[in-house]
């Protein structure tokens, strides 16, 4: 896992004049091409979603190579192709760190869905 602390992540993702966030959009098939990101060894992305009821949400990734994830500033330690996260009612922020050398040219694709037997139904506010 990264050496980023919750405080570091908060400084990065909150309004910070030293950090410039740019909108980026996935392809029609839902994949985000690494070539669409700024050059560099590391890229950060954010995505927001909300749920009307608390519960587990399933995140399905095409690949987690070179990927780290935080939900509302807390690291996700069980990151895998299928990852379950427990969320409260309301809006949530996913923050991704991509190690470009480890990931290579593999695009990023994420699908949100309800976990089995969970009342939480994720609605994407802005995606990756």
Secondary structure, DSSP 8 states (H G I E B T S, - for coil): -----HHHHHHHHSS-TT---------TTSEE-GGGS-SSSEEEEEEEEEESS-EEEEEEES--TTEEEEETTEE-TT-SSEEEEEE-SEEEEEEEEEEHHHHTT--EEEEEEE-TT-----EEEE--
